[in-house]
Amino acid sequence: MTQVVPWRRELRGVGRHGPVVVIGAGPYGLSVTAHLRASGVDVRIFGDIMGSWRHAMATGMFLKSTPQATDLSAPVPGGTLADFCRAVGGSVLTELTPIPCATFVRYGMWFTEHYVGEVENTRVRTVERSRTGYRVCLEGGEEIGAAAVVVATGLGALAHIPPRLLPLAPRGPGPDAALSHTSQHTDLSRYARQHVAVVGGGQSALESAALLHEAGADVRVLVRSPRIRWGDTPVPHRPLLQRVIKPSSPLGTGWALATVCHAPHAVRRLPAPSRLLLHRRALGPSGGWWLRERVEGVLPVHCSRHIVHAHLRGEQAHLTLAGAGEGPPKLCVDHLLAATGYRLDLEALEFLSPVLRHRLDRVPGSRAPRLTAAFESSFPALYFTGSLAAPTFGPMLRFVAGTAFAARRITAHLTGRAPHHGRSGVAVRRQ
Ligand SMILES: Cc1cc2nc3c(=O)[nH]c(=O)nc-3n(C[C@H](O)[C@H](O)[C@H](O)COP(=O)(O)OP(=O)(O)OC[C@H]3O[C@@H](n4cnc5c(N)ncnc54)[C@H](O)[C@@H]3O)c2cc1C
C-alpha cells in the first residue's frame, strides 16, 4: 500500500516543499509534464528535448512503430502525430508510411511548444532524499528542493554490451574505438570503405547494417538466433472477421498484444515471474517490414552464429565465432557494432543517491523498480516511467504508445484527482 505523504496534498498551487521535478524530456517526460502542468502543478522538467532521438540514433533511421502508435500524450485533444502533420502541412501518415526519426523529433519539438512549455536543458547530477521530499542537484550547481521526482530518463544509461566483447575497447567503447554500441552513433557513414560486423538480430542491428551498407561499408550481421524475424506488412482496412481473429493494437496484431496494450494495469496484477516472462518474450528482436528489402539478399547475415572470443590486434577486431550456422570461424574487422540492447538496472542510474539506488524495492527477479499502480516506487513521491516501468506494467511501457497511460496515472496520483479514462486507463483510487 502506498504511503500517504503530507506534501502530496499540497502540490497544487505551488508547494511549500518545491515543484515536481521531471528528469528527462523524451516522450514520457514531455507527456507527464504536459498533463501535470495542465492540472496546475508546478513542474520543472530537465533534459534535452527528444535527446535520445537526436543523439542516440543514426541519421536516416525510421521508427518501427506505426503512426497510430506514436502519439505523445497531451491533456487535451489536438496533440497527436497526425495533428502535427496537419498543422505543418505534412503528408498524411498511414500504417504503410515509415516515420523518419527526424519527423518524430520535429513532432516532439512542436508538442513541447504547444503542450509543455519551458524545458531546462540541463542534466540532473544527483537526487537524494530530504526531510520534505527530494534534493535535486543540477549540473550547473543549482540545488532544488522537490516535492516529488519523476524519472523519465529512457534507455540512455542502460546500454548493454556483453562483457566478452569489451577487450576490443580497453579505453571504453565508442565510435573511435574498435567496438561501439548502436546508441553511441548519429552518423554511420564514418565507416564507409571499412569492414564492419554488427552483432544482434533486432531492428537496431538490421537498420544499422542497412545504413552502413548504403554508406559504402563492407558490413555483415552476426545473429545468435537461427533466423531473422520480420514484421508483417500492415494491411489497412482489414475485414471484420480478421479483426476479430487478430485484433489490432498499438504494438501489432493478435489477442495477446491487444490484451497487454488495453490492460497494462491488469498486467501489474500478474505474478512477477509471469510479468518478467512477458517482458522478455513479448516483442522479441525483429526487423520492421519496410526494412526487409534493404537487408535480405543485399548484405550477408550469418544466423546461428555468436562471438566466443574477441581481441584487438593492432587497431583491428579479431573475432572467433561459434554456432551451427554457416559463416567463417574467424573474422577480422575494423569495427564491431554492438546492437545488443539495454539492461533495465537501477544501479546504472548514477544520478540517484546510493541510498535510493540500493534501497529501492525491485520487481522480484529483476533490477527494475517495483512500482505501485500509480508508477510510484517504494520511496514516496519518487516515480519511474518508460522502459523501467515495463517489468511492472508490461511491454507497452517500452514504447511511445504507453505515454498516455503513464501520464494520466502519475498526474492523478500527484493531484489526488481521478484520471481521464484513456484508451487503456482506469481510475486510480484517491489517496
Ligand atoms: C533504436 C531505437 C529505436 C526505437 N524505436 C521505437 C519506435 O519506433 N517506437 C516506439 O514507440 N519506441 C521506440 N523505441 C523505444 C523508445 O526509446 C521509447 O519509446 C521512447 O523514446 C521512450 O521515451 P522516454 O521518454 O522514456 O526516453 P527517451 O526518449 O530516451 O528520453 C530520455 C530523456 O532523458 C534525458 N536524460 C537522461 N538522463 C538525464 C539526466 N541525468 N538529467 C537530465 N535529463 C536526462 C535525455 O536528455 C532525454 O531527454 C526505440 C528505442 C531505440 C533504442
The ligand as a MOL file (V3000), in Angstrom:
LIG
                    3D

  0  0  0     0  0            999 V3000
M  V30 BEGIN CTAB
M  V30 COUNTS 53 58 0 0 0
M  V30 BEGIN ATOM
M  V30 1 C 16.9910 2.3780 -31.6900 0
M  V30 2 C 15.6630 2.5180 -31.0120 0
M  V30 3 C 14.5160 2.6070 -31.7760 0
M  V30 4 C 13.2700 2.7490 -31.1530 0
M  V30 5 N 12.1560 2.8370 -31.9360 0
M  V30 6 C 10.9520 2.9900 -31.3520 0
M  V30 7 C 9.7730 3.1160 -32.1290 0
M  V30 8 O 9.8070 3.0450 -33.3590 0
M  V30 9 N 8.5920 3.3080 -31.4810 0
M  V30 10 C 8.4980 3.3850 -30.1200 0
M  V30 11 O 7.4020 3.5720 -29.6100 0
M  V30 12 N 9.6110 3.2590 -29.3460 0
M  V30 13 C 10.8170 3.0640 -29.9200 0
M  V30 14 N 11.9380 2.9360 -29.1510 0
M  V30 15 C 11.8110 2.9400 -27.7030 0
M  V30 16 C 12.0000 4.3950 -27.2580 0
M  V30 17 O 13.1940 4.5320 -26.5890 0
M  V30 18 C 10.8710 4.8220 -26.3950 0
M  V30 19 O 9.6310 4.5440 -26.9570 0
M  V30 20 C 10.8760 6.3250 -26.0590 0
M  V30 21 O 11.9290 7.0940 -26.5680 0
M  V30 22 C 10.9560 6.3630 -24.5850 0
M  V30 23 O 10.8450 7.6600 -24.1800 0
M  V30 24 P 11.4700 8.1380 -22.8070 0
M  V30 25 O 10.9010 9.4950 -22.5740 0
M  V30 26 O 11.2630 7.1070 -21.7560 0
M  V30 27 O 13.0450 8.1770 -23.0270 0
M  V30 28 P 13.9850 8.9360 -24.0950 0
M  V30 29 O 13.2660 9.2360 -25.3570 0
M  V30 30 O 15.1980 8.1000 -24.1820 0
M  V30 31 O 14.3330 10.3070 -23.3730 0
M  V30 32 C 15.2140 10.3740 -22.2700 0
M  V30 33 C 15.3610 11.7980 -21.8210 0
M  V30 34 O 16.0600 11.7870 -20.5880 0
M  V30 35 C 17.0510 12.8010 -20.5970 0
M  V30 36 N 18.0370 12.4650 -19.5520 0
M  V30 37 C 18.6850 11.3020 -19.3450 0
M  V30 38 N 19.4550 11.3840 -18.2450 0
M  V30 39 C 19.2740 12.6170 -17.7440 0
M  V30 40 C 19.7920 13.3240 -16.6050 0
M  V30 41 N 20.6480 12.7650 -15.7390 0
M  V30 42 N 19.3790 14.5980 -16.4060 0
M  V30 43 C 18.5030 15.1920 -17.2540 0
M  V30 44 N 17.9830 14.5570 -18.3290 0
M  V30 45 C 18.3650 13.3020 -18.5630 0
M  V30 46 C 17.5240 12.8430 -22.0370 0
M  V30 47 O 18.1590 14.0750 -22.3220 0
M  V30 48 C 16.1650 12.7090 -22.7460 0
M  V30 49 O 15.5540 13.9640 -22.8070 0
M  V30 50 C 13.1880 2.8050 -29.7480 0
M  V30 51 C 14.3630 2.7120 -28.9750 0
M  V30 52 C 15.5750 2.5790 -29.5990 0
M  V30 53 C 16.8070 2.4690 -28.7440 0
M  V30 END ATOM
M  V30 BEGIN BOND
M  V30 1 1 1 2
M  V30 2 1 2 3
M  V30 3 2 2 52
M  V30 4 2 3 4
M  V30 5 1 4 5
M  V30 6 1 4 50
M  V30 7 2 5 6
M  V30 8 1 6 7
M  V30 9 1 6 13
M  V30 10 2 7 8
M  V30 11 1 7 9
M  V30 12 1 9 10
M  V30 13 2 10 11
M  V30 14 1 10 12
M  V30 15 2 12 13
M  V30 16 1 13 14
M  V30 17 1 14 15
M  V30 18 1 14 50
M  V30 19 1 15 16
M  V30 20 1 16 17
M  V30 21 1 16 18
M  V30 22 1 18 19
M  V30 23 1 18 20
M  V30 24 1 20 21
M  V30 25 1 20 22
M  V30 26 1 22 23
M  V30 27 1 23 24
M  V30 28 2 24 25
M  V30 29 1 24 26
M  V30 30 1 24 27
M  V30 31 1 27 28
M  V30 32 2 28 29
M  V30 33 1 28 30
M  V30 34 1 28 31
M  V30 35 1 31 32
M  V30 36 1 32 33
M  V30 37 1 33 34
M  V30 38 1 33 48
M  V30 39 1 34 35
M  V30 40 1 35 36
M  V30 41 1 35 46
M  V30 42 1 36 37
M  V30 43 1 36 45
M  V30 44 2 37 38
M  V30 45 1 38 39
M  V30 46 1 39 40
M  V30 47 2 39 45
M  V30 48 1 40 41
M  V30 49 2 40 42
M  V30 50 1 42 43
M  V30 51 2 43 44
M  V30 52 1 44 45
M  V30 53 1 46 47
M  V30 54 1 46 48
M  V30 55 1 48 49
M  V30 56 2 50 51
M  V30 57 1 51 52
M  V30 58 1 52 53
M  V30 END BOND
M  V30 END CTAB
M  END
